[in-house]
Amino acid sequence: MEIQKLVVGFVKTNCYLVYENNYGVIIDPGGDCDFILSKIKELNSVNFLYIINTHGHFDHTYCDKSLKESLNLKILIHRKDSFFLNSNSINKIIEPSYNEVEPDILLEDNDFIDVNFFKLKVFHSEGHTPGSIMLITENEIFSGDTIFKNSIGRTDLEYGNSKKMKETIIKILDYFKKDYTIYPGHGDITTLNYEKRNLYRFLDLL
Protein backbone atom coordinates (compact mmCIF):
# COMPACT_ATOMS: atom_id res chain seq x y z
CA MET A 1 0.00 0.00 0.00
CA GLU A 2 1.24 3.48 -0.92
CA ILE A 3 0.33 6.49 1.22
CA GLN A 4 1.01 10.10 0.27
CA LYS A 5 0.49 12.72 2.96
CA LEU A 6 -0.45 16.20 1.73
CA VAL A 7 -0.66 19.05 4.24
CA VAL A 8 -3.40 21.37 3.02
CA GLY A 9 -5.40 24.45 3.99
CA PHE A 10 -4.70 27.13 6.57
CA VAL A 11 -5.43 24.66 9.41
CA LYS A 12 -2.73 22.34 7.99
CA THR A 13 -4.92 19.30 7.58
CA ASN A 14 -3.39 15.99 6.55
CA CYS A 15 -4.97 14.79 3.32
CA TYR A 16 -3.97 11.26 2.34
CA LEU A 17 -3.80 9.62 -1.07
CA VAL A 18 -3.96 5.90 -0.36
CA TYR A 19 -3.59 3.40 -3.18
CA GLU A 20 -2.47 -0.08 -4.13
CA ASN A 21 -2.19 -1.73 -7.56
CA ASN A 22 -3.62 1.34 -9.30
CA TYR A 23 -6.75 1.76 -7.15
CA GLY A 24 -7.08 4.28 -4.38
CA VAL A 25 -9.00 6.72 -2.21
CA ILE A 26 -8.62 10.31 -1.07
CA ILE A 27 -9.00 10.86 2.67
CA ASP A 28 -9.90 14.31 4.03
CA PRO A 29 -9.31 16.77 1.16
CA GLY A 30 -9.55 19.82 3.40
CA GLY A 31 -8.12 22.65 1.30
CA ASP A 32 -5.78 23.69 -1.53
CA CYS A 33 -7.99 21.88 -4.02
CA ASP A 34 -5.85 22.61 -7.08
CA PHE A 35 -2.77 21.31 -5.27
CA ILE A 36 -4.53 18.05 -4.35
CA LEU A 37 -5.78 17.67 -7.91
CA SER A 38 -2.29 18.20 -9.31
CA LYS A 39 -0.89 15.47 -7.05
CA ILE A 40 -3.66 13.11 -8.13
CA LYS A 41 -2.93 13.83 -11.79
CA GLU A 42 0.74 12.99 -11.20
CA LEU A 43 -0.51 9.51 -10.29
CA ASN A 44 -2.16 9.12 -13.67
CA SER A 45 -2.12 5.34 -13.50
CA VAL A 46 -4.14 5.29 -10.26
CA ASN A 47 -7.91 5.01 -10.46
CA PHE A 48 -9.22 6.88 -7.42
CA LEU A 49 -12.68 5.64 -6.46
CA TYR A 50 -13.76 7.55 -3.36
CA ILE A 51 -13.36 10.64 -1.24
CA ILE A 52 -13.64 9.56 2.39
CA ASN A 53 -14.20 12.11 5.16
CA THR A 54 -13.15 11.08 8.66
CA HIS A 55 -15.61 13.72 9.86
CA GLY A 56 -17.55 16.68 8.55
CA HIS A 57 -15.56 19.77 9.57
CA PHE A 58 -14.71 22.11 6.70
CA ASP A 59 -10.96 21.60 7.11
CA HIS A 60 -11.47 17.94 6.17
CA THR A 61 -14.20 18.34 3.54
CA TYR A 62 -13.54 21.68 1.80
CA CYS A 63 -12.52 20.15 -1.54
CA ASP A 64 -15.18 17.43 -1.63
CA LYS A 65 -17.31 19.11 -4.26
CA SER A 66 -14.54 20.26 -6.59
CA LEU A 67 -12.77 16.88 -6.56
CA LYS A 68 -16.05 15.01 -6.98
CA GLU A 69 -16.86 17.06 -10.05
CA SER A 70 -13.33 16.98 -11.50
CA LEU A 71 -12.75 13.26 -11.04
CA ASN A 72 -16.29 11.83 -10.90
CA LEU A 73 -15.75 10.38 -7.43
CA LYS A 74 -18.17 9.25 -4.73
CA ILE A 75 -18.14 10.97 -1.34
CA LEU A 76 -18.32 8.79 1.78
CA ILE A 77 -19.00 10.10 5.28
CA HIS A 78 -20.57 8.70 8.44
CA ARG A 79 -24.32 9.13 8.59
CA LYS A 80 -24.13 11.25 11.75
CA ASP A 81 -21.82 13.81 10.12
CA SER A 82 -23.55 14.12 6.74
CA PHE A 83 -25.29 17.31 7.87
CA PHE A 84 -21.94 19.12 7.82
CA LEU A 85 -21.97 18.94 4.02
CA ASN A 86 -25.34 20.74 3.75
CA SER A 87 -25.83 24.35 2.69
CA ASN A 88 -26.99 25.47 6.15
CA SER A 89 -24.24 23.77 8.17
CA ILE A 90 -21.71 25.41 10.44
CA ASN A 91 -19.08 24.92 7.72
CA LYS A 92 -20.75 27.62 5.63
CA ILE A 93 -20.78 29.97 8.60
CA ILE A 94 -17.12 29.45 9.44
CA GLU A 95 -15.96 29.45 5.81
CA PRO A 96 -18.37 31.33 3.52
CA SER A 97 -16.67 29.95 0.39
CA TYR A 98 -17.49 26.39 1.45
CA ASN A 99 -19.38 24.55 -1.30
CA GLU A 100 -22.07 22.20 -0.02
CA VAL A 101 -22.27 18.80 -1.64
CA GLU A 102 -24.45 15.70 -1.41
CA PRO A 103 -22.67 12.61 -0.02
CA ASP A 104 -23.05 9.43 -2.05
CA ILE A 105 -22.59 6.78 0.62
CA LEU A 106 -23.39 7.12 4.32
CA LEU A 107 -21.14 4.99 6.49
CA GLU A 108 -21.85 3.08 9.68
CA ASP A 109 -19.65 1.46 12.30
CA ASN A 110 -17.97 -1.74 11.06
CA ASP A 111 -18.65 -1.03 7.38
CA PHE A 112 -15.97 -2.13 4.93
CA ILE A 113 -14.91 0.10 2.03
CA ASP A 114 -13.69 -2.09 -0.82
CA VAL A 115 -10.94 -0.52 -2.93
CA ASN A 116 -10.32 -3.61 -5.08
CA PHE A 117 -6.91 -4.60 -3.68
CA PHE A 118 -7.42 -3.45 -0.10
CA LYS A 119 -10.24 -2.70 2.31
CA LEU A 120 -10.79 0.01 4.89
CA LYS A 121 -12.83 -0.83 7.97
CA VAL A 122 -14.94 1.94 9.48
CA PHE A 123 -14.45 2.43 13.22
CA HIS A 124 -16.98 4.92 14.63
CA SER A 125 -15.10 7.20 17.03
CA GLU A 126 -17.67 9.72 18.25
CA GLY A 127 -16.48 12.59 20.42
CA HIS A 128 -14.86 15.26 18.25
CA THR A 129 -18.03 15.15 16.14
CA PRO A 130 -21.04 12.79 16.24
CA GLY A 131 -19.93 10.94 13.12
CA SER A 132 -16.16 10.92 13.50
CA ILE A 133 -14.58 7.73 12.19
CA MET A 134 -11.20 6.07 11.97
CA LEU A 135 -10.28 3.96 8.96
CA ILE A 136 -8.44 0.71 9.60
CA THR A 137 -6.27 -1.33 7.25
CA GLU A 138 -4.15 -4.35 8.15
CA ASN A 139 -1.39 -2.22 9.69
CA GLU A 140 -2.57 1.39 9.53
CA ILE A 141 -5.17 3.61 11.18
CA PHE A 142 -6.29 6.87 9.57
CA SER A 143 -7.49 8.48 12.77
CA GLY A 144 -8.91 11.81 11.59
CA ASP A 145 -9.30 14.11 14.58
CA THR A 146 -9.75 11.29 17.09
CA ILE A 147 -6.09 10.55 17.87
CA PHE A 148 -3.09 12.81 17.28
CA LYS A 149 0.50 12.40 18.31
CA ASN A 150 0.44 13.07 22.08
CA SER A 151 -3.16 14.27 21.98
CA ILE A 152 -6.80 13.60 21.10
CA GLY A 153 -9.47 15.56 19.26
CA ARG A 154 -11.11 18.57 20.85
CA THR A 155 -14.54 18.12 22.37
CA ASP A 156 -15.24 21.78 23.23
CA LEU A 157 -16.29 22.72 19.70
CA GLU A 158 -19.93 22.70 18.62
CA TYR A 159 -21.19 19.10 18.34
CA GLY A 160 -18.24 17.82 20.38
CA ASN A 161 -18.94 15.54 23.32
CA SER A 162 -16.39 14.67 26.00
CA LYS A 163 -18.48 11.80 27.36
CA LYS A 164 -18.60 10.19 23.92
CA MET A 165 -14.88 10.76 23.44
CA LYS A 166 -14.21 8.94 26.69
CA GLU A 167 -16.37 6.05 25.49
CA THR A 168 -14.43 6.03 22.22
CA ILE A 169 -11.08 5.86 24.01
CA ILE A 170 -12.31 2.91 26.07
CA LYS A 171 -13.50 1.27 22.86
CA ILE A 172 -10.10 1.82 21.19
CA LEU A 173 -8.16 0.40 24.13
CA ASP A 174 -10.41 -2.64 24.21
CA TYR A 175 -10.59 -3.29 20.45
CA PHE A 176 -7.02 -2.97 19.17
CA LYS A 177 -4.75 -5.82 20.22
CA LYS A 178 -1.63 -5.05 18.15
CA ASP A 179 0.34 -2.04 17.06
CA TYR A 180 -0.66 0.14 14.11
CA THR A 181 0.86 3.12 12.38
CA ILE A 182 -1.45 6.07 12.98
CA TYR A 183 -1.97 8.67 10.26
CA PRO A 184 -3.77 11.53 12.05
CA GLY A 185 -5.83 14.39 10.65
CA HIS A 186 -3.20 16.93 11.73
CA GLY A 187 0.42 16.73 12.77
CA ASP A 188 2.93 13.92 12.78
CA ILE A 189 2.49 10.22 12.11
CA THR A 190 2.65 8.09 15.26
CA THR A 191 1.89 4.56 16.48
CA LEU A 192 -0.91 3.09 18.53
CA ASN A 193 1.40 1.50 21.10
CA TYR A 194 3.01 4.89 21.73
CA GLU A 195 -0.36 6.66 22.02
CA LYS A 196 -1.94 4.13 24.38
CA ARG A 197 -0.18 5.71 27.37
CA ASN A 198 -1.66 9.07 26.36
CA LEU A 199 -5.12 7.57 25.89
CA TYR A 200 -5.08 6.20 29.44
CA ARG A 201 -4.07 9.65 30.65
CA PHE A 202 -6.90 11.34 28.79
CA LEU A 203 -9.40 8.92 30.31
CA ASP A 204 -8.71 10.61 33.64
CA LEU A 205 -9.01 14.10 32.17
CA LEU A 206 -12.31 13.77 30.31
C-alpha positions in Angstrom: 0.0 0.0 0.0 1.2 3.5 -0.9 0.3 6.5 1.2 1.0 10.1 0.3 0.5 12.7 3.0 -0.4 16.2 1.7 -0.7 19.1 4.2 -3.4 21.4 3.0 -5.4 24.5 4.0 -4.7 27.1 6.6 -5.4 24.7 9.4 -2.7 22.3 8.0 -4.9 19.3 7.6 -3.4 16.0 6.5 -5.0 14.8 3.3 -4.0 11.3 2.3 -3.8 9.6 -1.1 -4.0 5.9 -0.4 -3.6 3.4 -3.2 -2.5 -0.1 -4.1 -2.2 -1.7 -7.6 -3.6 1.3 -9.3 -6.7 1.8 -7.2 -7.1 4.3 -4.4 -9.0 6.7 -2.2 -8.6 10.3 -1.1 -9.0 10.9 2.7 -9.9 14.3 4.0 -9.3 16.8 1.2 -9.6 19.8 3.4 -8.1 22.6 1.3 -5.8 23.7 -1.5 -8.0 21.9 -4.0 -5.8 22.6 -7.1 -2.8 21.3 -5.3 -4.5 18.1 -4.4 -5.8 17.7 -7.9 -2.3 18.2 -9.3 -0.9 15.5 -7.0 -3.7 13.1 -8.1 -2.9 13.8 -11.8 0.7 13.0 -11.2 -0.5 9.5 -10.3 -2.2 9.1 -13.7 -2.1 5.3 -13.5 -4.1 5.3 -10.3 -7.9 5.0 -10.5 -9.2 6.9 -7.4 -12.7 5.6 -6.5 -13.8 7.6 -3.4 -13.4 10.6 -1.2 -13.6 9.6 2.4 -14.2 12.1 5.2 -13.1 11.1 8.7 -15.6 13.7 9.9 -17.6 16.7 8.5 -15.6 19.8 9.6 -14.7 22.1 6.7 -11.0 21.6 7.1 -11.5 17.9 6.2 -14.2 18.3 3.5 -13.5 21.7 1.8 -12.5 20.1 -1.5 -15.2 17.4 -1.6 -17.3 19.1 -4.3 -14.5 20.3 -6.6 -12.8 16.9 -6.6 -16.0 15.0 -7.0 -16.9 17.1 -10.1 -13.3 17.0 -11.5 -12.7 13.3 -11.0 -16.3 11.8 -10.9 -15.8 10.4 -7.4 -18.2 9.3 -4.7 -18.1 11.0 -1.3 -18.3 8.8 1.8 -19.0 10.1 5.3 -20.6 8.7 8.4 -24.3 9.1 8.6 -24.1 11.3 11.7 -21.8 13.8 10.1 -23.5 14.1 6.7 -25.3 17.3 7.9 -21.9 19.1 7.8 -22.0 18.9 4.0 -25.3 20.7 3.7 -25.8 24.4 2.7 -27.0 25.5 6.2 -24.2 23.8 8.2 -21.7 25.4 10.4 -19.1 24.9 7.7 -20.8 27.6 5.6 -20.8 30.0 8.6 -17.1 29.4 9.4 -16.0 29.4 5.8 -18.4 31.3 3.5 -16.7 29.9 0.4 -17.5 26.4 1.5 -19.4 24.5 -1.3 -22.1 22.2 0.0 -22.3 18.8 -1.6 -24.4 15.7 -1.4 -22.7 12.6 0.0 -23.1 9.4 -2.1 -22.6 6.8 0.6 -23.4 7.1 4.3 -21.1 5.0 6.5 -21.8 3.1 9.7 -19.6 1.5 12.3 -18.0 -1.7 11.1 -18.7 -1.0 7.4 -16.0 -2.1 4.9 -14.9 0.1 2.0 -13.7 -2.1 -0.8 -10.9 -0.5 -2.9 -10.3 -3.6 -5.1 -6.9 -4.6 -3.7 -7.4 -3.4 -0.1 -10.2 -2.7 2.3 -10.8 0.0 4.9 -12.8 -0.8 8.0 -14.9 1.9 9.5 -14.4 2.4 13.2 -17.0 4.9 14.6 -15.1 7.2 17.0 -17.7 9.7 18.2 -16.5 12.6 20.4 -14.9 15.3 18.3 -18.0 15.2 16.1 -21.0 12.8 16.2 -19.9 10.9 13.1 -16.2 10.9 13.5 -14.6 7.7 12.2 -11.2 6.1 12.0 -10.3 4.0 9.0 -8.4 0.7 9.6 -6.3 -1.3 7.3 -4.2 -4.3 8.2 -1.4 -2.2 9.7 -2.6 1.4 9.5 -5.2 3.6 11.2 -6.3 6.9 9.6 -7.5 8.5 12.8 -8.9 11.8 11.6 -9.3 14.1 14.6 -9.7 11.3 17.1 -6.1 10.5 17.9 -3.1 12.8 17.3 0.5 12.4 18.3 0.4 13.1 22.1 -3.2 14.3 22.0 -6.8 13.6 21.1 -9.5 15.6 19.3 -11.1 18.6 20.9 -14.5 18.1 22.4 -15.2 21.8 23.2 -16.3 22.7 19.7 -19.9 22.7 18.6 -21.2 19.1 18.3 -18.2 17.8 20.4 -18.9 15.5 23.3 -16.4 14.7 26.0 -18.5 11.8 27.4 -18.6 10.2 23.9 -14.9 10.8 23.4 -14.2 8.9 26.7 -16.4 6.1 25.5 -14.4 6.0 22.2 -11.1 5.9 24.0 -12.3 2.9 26.1 -13.5 1.3 22.9 -10.1 1.8 21.2 -8.2 0.4 24.1 -10.4 -2.6 24.2 -10.6 -3.3 20.5 -7.0 -3.0 19.2 -4.7 -5.8 20.2 -1.6 -5.0 18.1 0.3 -2.0 17.1 -0.7 0.1 14.1 0.9 3.1 12.4 -1.5 6.1 13.0 -2.0 8.7 10.3 -3.8 11.5 12.0 -5.8 14.4 10.6 -3.2 16.9 11.7 0.4 16.7 12.8 2.9 13.9 12.8 2.5 10.2 12.1 2.7 8.1 15.3 1.9 4.6 16.5 -0.9 3.1 18.5 1.4 1.5 21.1 3.0 4.9 21.7 -0.4 6.7 22.0 -1.9 4.1 24.4 -0.2 5.7 27.4 -1.7 9.1 26.4 -5.1 7.6 25.9 -5.1 6.2 29.4 -4.1 9.6 30.7 -6.9 11.3 28.8 -9.4 8.9 30.3 -8.7 10.6 33.6 -9.0 14.1 32.2 -12.3 13.8 30.3 
